[in-house]
Amino acid sequence: MTVEKGLRRIGWRLGTGKPFQPNQEDIDSFNAIVDFVENKQKKSIIDNQLFGKLYIYLFGEFVTYYKATAMDSIPHKELNKILGKDIRLLVENVTDRLNLADMEACIKEKESLKQYNPLEYEEVADNMKVMINGAINEFSPKHLERII
């Protein structure tokens, strides 16, 4: 039974406003809806596994950095701050960090800063897109489908 058919059936049954004894078609309709919800949740976990890995890793790093305990809310709040930021601001921050690192490398190597060419936002954003898509393709969690 499809979810649409199951929802129509349950909607019709409940819409009568009269008490009823569920029959097999009602049970099948309910089960189709339950299966749909479970499959959506499993797919969401699979589709977001890479995000979950990074979240868990960074959470652990924040616990260490802030010397937090399991009951401290600081690591969670710091992660939420990052997730709440506009992605453009995050790319701008990475661009600034990369440029600073390149500038420091020029100074360390005693190279002329005249040769220093700062990276532009668009160049970094394009490279980040390629790196993100590469990671998604390389670490696609298809193997999780048989586990979950």
Secondary structure as UniProt FT lines:
FT   HELIX           3..15
FT   HELIX           24..47
FT   HELIX           49..65
FT   TURN            66..67
FT   TURN            70..71
FT   HELIX           74..84
FT   HELIX           87..108
FT   TURN            109..110
FT   HELIX           113..115
FT   HELIX           121..138
FT   HELIX           141..146
//
